[in-house]
Amino acid sequence: MNVGHIHWYGHDSFRIEDGAMQVYIDPWKMPEGLPRADVILITHSHYDHYSAGDVGRPAREHALHWPHVHRETTAGAIRLPEGFAVHSMPEAVSFDSPAAAYTASIAARDGAIAFEDQYDLKVDDAPRDFYADYKAGKELRANLARQRIILMKWKGDG
Protein backbone atom coordinates (compact mmCIF):
# COMPACT_ATOMS: atom_id res chain seq x y z
CA MET A 1 0.00 0.00 0.00
CA ASN A 2 1.33 3.41 -0.99
CA VAL A 3 -0.37 5.88 1.38
CA GLY A 4 -1.87 8.82 -0.49
CA HIS A 5 -3.84 10.52 2.29
CA ILE A 6 -4.52 10.07 6.00
CA HIS A 7 -7.77 11.57 7.28
CA TRP A 8 -8.48 12.15 10.99
CA TYR A 9 -12.13 12.21 12.13
CA GLY A 10 -11.69 12.94 15.82
CA HIS A 11 -10.54 10.95 18.84
CA ASP A 12 -8.71 7.92 17.38
CA SER A 13 -10.69 7.52 14.13
CA PHE A 14 -8.69 7.58 10.90
CA ARG A 15 -9.09 6.67 7.23
CA ILE A 16 -6.02 5.85 5.16
CA GLU A 17 -6.35 5.81 1.39
CA ASP A 18 -4.03 5.08 -1.49
CA GLY A 19 -6.45 5.60 -4.36
CA ALA A 20 -7.46 1.96 -4.61
CA MET A 21 -7.91 0.93 -0.97
CA GLN A 22 -9.67 2.48 2.05
CA VAL A 23 -8.46 1.47 5.53
CA TYR A 24 -10.39 2.64 8.59
CA ILE A 25 -8.87 2.62 12.09
CA ASP A 26 -11.15 2.77 15.16
CA PRO A 27 -14.24 4.07 13.30
CA TRP A 28 -16.37 5.89 15.87
CA LYS A 29 -18.99 8.53 15.09
CA MET A 30 -17.88 8.73 11.47
CA PRO A 31 -19.49 11.25 9.10
CA GLU A 32 -21.91 10.02 6.45
CA GLY A 33 -20.90 9.61 2.83
CA LEU A 34 -17.41 8.17 3.30
CA PRO A 35 -16.04 5.59 0.86
CA ARG A 36 -16.74 1.93 1.65
CA ALA A 37 -14.00 0.31 3.73
CA ASP A 38 -11.74 -2.36 2.31
CA VAL A 39 -10.17 -2.98 5.73
CA ILE A 40 -11.34 -1.99 9.23
CA LEU A 41 -8.91 -2.10 12.15
CA ILE A 42 -10.21 -1.87 15.72
CA THR A 43 -7.31 -1.45 18.13
CA HIS A 44 -9.23 -2.50 21.26
CA SER A 45 -12.76 -3.00 22.52
CA HIS A 46 -13.44 0.31 24.29
CA TYR A 47 -16.72 1.90 23.22
CA ASP A 48 -14.98 4.99 21.82
CA HIS A 49 -12.93 3.00 19.31
CA TYR A 50 -15.91 1.41 17.62
CA SER A 51 -19.52 2.19 16.86
CA ALA A 52 -21.66 -0.53 15.42
CA GLY A 53 -23.30 1.81 12.90
CA ASP A 54 -19.97 2.89 11.49
CA VAL A 55 -18.38 -0.54 11.35
CA GLY A 56 -21.61 -2.04 10.09
CA ARG A 57 -21.75 0.15 6.98
CA PRO A 58 -19.20 -1.73 4.87
CA ALA A 59 -20.22 -5.01 3.24
CA ARG A 60 -18.73 -8.05 4.98
CA GLU A 61 -16.65 -9.47 2.17
CA HIS A 62 -13.72 -10.69 4.25
CA ALA A 63 -13.10 -12.77 7.35
CA LEU A 64 -12.61 -11.15 10.75
CA HIS A 65 -9.16 -11.12 12.37
CA TRP A 66 -7.89 -10.01 15.78
CA PRO A 67 -4.29 -9.90 16.94
CA HIS A 68 -4.97 -12.31 19.81
CA VAL A 69 -7.63 -14.19 21.77
CA HIS A 70 -8.35 -12.43 25.04
CA ARG A 71 -10.68 -11.97 28.00
CA GLU A 72 -11.50 -8.66 29.67
CA THR A 73 -13.10 -8.76 33.10
CA THR A 74 -14.14 -5.83 35.25
CA ALA A 75 -15.67 -6.36 38.68
CA GLY A 76 -16.21 -4.23 41.73
CA ALA A 77 -18.66 -2.53 44.01
CA ILE A 78 -19.75 1.02 44.64
CA ARG A 79 -21.01 1.89 48.11
CA LEU A 80 -24.41 3.62 48.13
CA PRO A 81 -24.61 7.05 49.77
CA GLU A 82 -26.05 6.98 53.29
CA GLY A 83 -29.84 7.09 53.24
CA PHE A 84 -30.23 5.94 49.60
CA ALA A 85 -31.50 2.69 48.07
CA VAL A 86 -31.63 1.39 44.50
CA HIS A 87 -34.94 2.15 42.79
CA SER A 88 -34.08 0.53 39.44
CA MET A 89 -31.09 -0.76 37.51
CA PRO A 90 -30.33 -2.65 34.29
CA GLU A 91 -30.93 -6.39 34.28
CA ALA A 92 -28.13 -8.88 33.69
CA VAL A 93 -27.31 -9.57 30.05
CA SER A 94 -25.46 -12.32 28.24
CA PHE A 95 -24.44 -13.17 24.72
CA ASP A 96 -22.57 -16.18 23.37
CA SER A 97 -21.40 -16.99 19.85
CA PRO A 98 -18.59 -19.10 18.39
CA ALA A 99 -16.39 -15.96 18.05
CA ALA A 100 -17.20 -13.95 21.19
CA ALA A 101 -19.13 -13.99 24.47
CA TYR A 102 -20.27 -11.28 26.85
CA THR A 103 -21.91 -11.33 30.28
CA ALA A 104 -22.72 -8.49 32.64
CA SER A 105 -24.51 -8.38 35.95
CA ILE A 106 -25.41 -5.61 38.37
CA ALA A 107 -26.91 -6.25 41.81
CA ALA A 108 -27.70 -4.21 44.92
CA ARG A 109 -26.49 -5.90 48.10
CA ASP A 110 -25.12 -4.95 51.49
CA GLY A 111 -25.49 -1.21 50.88
CA ALA A 112 -23.57 -1.30 47.61
CA ILE A 113 -24.00 -1.87 43.88
CA ALA A 114 -21.88 -4.83 42.77
CA PHE A 115 -21.03 -5.27 39.10
CA GLU A 116 -19.21 -7.73 36.88
CA ASP A 117 -18.56 -7.42 33.17
CA GLN A 118 -16.75 -10.07 31.11
CA TYR A 119 -15.96 -10.06 27.40
CA ASP A 120 -14.31 -13.06 25.73
CA LEU A 121 -12.84 -13.00 22.24
CA LYS A 122 -12.60 -16.74 21.59
CA VAL A 123 -10.81 -16.95 18.24
CA ASP A 124 -8.08 -15.14 16.28
CA ASP A 125 -9.94 -15.51 12.99
CA ALA A 126 -13.60 -15.92 12.15
CA PRO A 127 -15.35 -16.34 8.80
CA ARG A 128 -17.29 -13.34 7.53
CA ASP A 129 -20.65 -14.94 8.38
CA PHE A 130 -19.74 -14.55 12.10
CA TYR A 131 -19.86 -10.78 11.69
CA ALA A 132 -23.58 -10.39 12.50
CA ASP A 133 -23.12 -12.24 15.82
CA TYR A 134 -19.97 -10.28 16.64
CA LYS A 135 -21.76 -6.99 15.92
CA ALA A 136 -24.80 -8.00 18.02
CA GLY A 137 -22.54 -8.75 21.00
CA LYS A 138 -20.74 -5.40 20.69
CA GLU A 139 -24.07 -3.57 20.50
CA LEU A 140 -25.38 -5.39 23.60
CA ARG A 141 -22.25 -4.33 25.50
CA ALA A 142 -22.50 -0.72 24.32
CA ASN A 143 -26.22 -0.49 25.15
CA LEU A 144 -25.72 -1.66 28.74
CA ALA A 145 -23.39 1.26 29.40
CA ARG A 146 -26.12 3.68 28.26
CA GLN A 147 -28.61 2.47 30.88
CA ARG A 148 -29.03 4.19 34.23
CA ILE A 149 -29.12 3.14 37.85
CA ILE A 150 -31.74 5.19 39.70
CA LEU A 151 -31.43 5.75 43.44
CA MET A 152 -34.10 6.96 45.85
CA LYS A 153 -33.70 8.64 49.21
CA TRP A 154 -35.24 6.86 52.18
CA LYS A 155 -37.95 8.75 53.95
CA GLY A 156 -37.60 9.03 57.72
CA ASP A 157 -40.09 7.47 60.16
CA GLY A 158 -41.62 10.48 61.57
matplotlib code that plots the C-alpha trace (Angstrom):
import matplotlib.pyplot as plt

x = [0.0, 1.3, -0.4, -1.9, -3.8, -4.5, -7.8, -8.5, -12.1, -11.7, -10.5, -8.7, -10.7, -8.7, -9.1, -6.0, -6.3, -4.0, -6.5, -7.5, -7.9, -9.7, -8.5, -10.4, -8.9, -11.2, -14.2, -16.4, -19.0, -17.9, -19.5, -21.9, -20.9, -17.4, -16.0, -16.7, -14.0, -11.7, -10.2, -11.3, -8.9, -10.2, -7.3, -9.2, -12.8, -13.4, -16.7, -15.0, -12.9, -15.9, -19.5, -21.7, -23.3, -20.0, -18.4, -21.6, -21.8, -19.2, -20.2, -18.7, -16.7, -13.7, -13.1, -12.6, -9.2, -7.9, -4.3, -5.0, -7.6, -8.4, -10.7, -11.5, -13.1, -14.1, -15.7, -16.2, -18.7, -19.8, -21.0, -24.4, -24.6, -26.0, -29.8, -30.2, -31.5, -31.6, -34.9, -34.1, -31.1, -30.3, -30.9, -28.1, -27.3, -25.5, -24.4, -22.6, -21.4, -18.6, -16.4, -17.2, -19.1, -20.3, -21.9, -22.7, -24.5, -25.4, -26.9, -27.7, -26.5, -25.1, -25.5, -23.6, -24.0, -21.9, -21.0, -19.2, -18.6, -16.7, -16.0, -14.3, -12.8, -12.6, -10.8, -8.1, -9.9, -13.6, -15.4, -17.3, -20.7, -19.7, -19.9, -23.6, -23.1, -20.0, -21.8, -24.8, -22.5, -20.7, -24.1, -25.4, -22.2, -22.5, -26.2, -25.7, -23.4, -26.1, -28.6, -29.0, -29.1, -31.7, -31.4, -34.1, -33.7, -35.2, -38.0, -37.6, -40.1, -41.6]
y = [0.0, 3.4, 5.9, 8.8, 10.5, 10.1, 11.6, 12.2, 12.2, 12.9, 10.9, 7.9, 7.5, 7.6, 6.7, 5.9, 5.8, 5.1, 5.6, 2.0, 0.9, 2.5, 1.5, 2.6, 2.6, 2.8, 4.1, 5.9, 8.5, 8.7, 11.3, 10.0, 9.6, 8.2, 5.6, 1.9, 0.3, -2.4, -3.0, -2.0, -2.1, -1.9, -1.4, -2.5, -3.0, 0.3, 1.9, 5.0, 3.0, 1.4, 2.2, -0.5, 1.8, 2.9, -0.5, -2.0, 0.1, -1.7, -5.0, -8.0, -9.5, -10.7, -12.8, -11.2, -11.1, -10.0, -9.9, -12.3, -14.2, -12.4, -12.0, -8.7, -8.8, -5.8, -6.4, -4.2, -2.5, 1.0, 1.9, 3.6, 7.1, 7.0, 7.1, 5.9, 2.7, 1.4, 2.1, 0.5, -0.8, -2.7, -6.4, -8.9, -9.6, -12.3, -13.2, -16.2, -17.0, -19.1, -16.0, -13.9, -14.0, -11.3, -11.3, -8.5, -8.4, -5.6, -6.2, -4.2, -5.9, -5.0, -1.2, -1.3, -1.9, -4.8, -5.3, -7.7, -7.4, -10.1, -10.1, -13.1, -13.0, -16.7, -17.0, -15.1, -15.5, -15.9, -16.3, -13.3, -14.9, -14.6, -10.8, -10.4, -12.2, -10.3, -7.0, -8.0, -8.8, -5.4, -3.6, -5.4, -4.3, -0.7, -0.5, -1.7, 1.3, 3.7, 2.5, 4.2, 3.1, 5.2, 5.7, 7.0, 8.6, 6.9, 8.8, 9.0, 7.5, 10.5]
z = [0.0, -1.0, 1.4, -0.5, 2.3, 6.0, 7.3, 11.0, 12.1, 15.8, 18.8, 17.4, 14.1, 10.9, 7.2, 5.2, 1.4, -1.5, -4.4, -4.6, -1.0, 2.1, 5.5, 8.6, 12.1, 15.2, 13.3, 15.9, 15.1, 11.5, 9.1, 6.5, 2.8, 3.3, 0.9, 1.7, 3.7, 2.3, 5.7, 9.2, 12.1, 15.7, 18.1, 21.3, 22.5, 24.3, 23.2, 21.8, 19.3, 17.6, 16.9, 15.4, 12.9, 11.5, 11.4, 10.1, 7.0, 4.9, 3.2, 5.0, 2.2, 4.3, 7.4, 10.7, 12.4, 15.8, 16.9, 19.8, 21.8, 25.0, 28.0, 29.7, 33.1, 35.3, 38.7, 41.7, 44.0, 44.6, 48.1, 48.1, 49.8, 53.3, 53.2, 49.6, 48.1, 44.5, 42.8, 39.4, 37.5, 34.3, 34.3, 33.7, 30.0, 28.2, 24.7, 23.4, 19.9, 18.4, 18.0, 21.2, 24.5, 26.9, 30.3, 32.6, 36.0, 38.4, 41.8, 44.9, 48.1, 51.5, 50.9, 47.6, 43.9, 42.8, 39.1, 36.9, 33.2, 31.1, 27.4, 25.7, 22.2, 21.6, 18.2, 16.3, 13.0, 12.2, 8.8, 7.5, 8.4, 12.1, 11.7, 12.5, 15.8, 16.6, 15.9, 18.0, 21.0, 20.7, 20.5, 23.6, 25.5, 24.3, 25.1, 28.7, 29.4, 28.3, 30.9, 34.2, 37.9, 39.7, 43.4, 45.8, 49.2, 52.2, 53.9, 57.7, 60.2, 61.6]

ax = plt.figure().add_subplot(projection="3d")
ax.plot(x, y, z, "-o")
ax.set_aspect("equal")
plt.show()
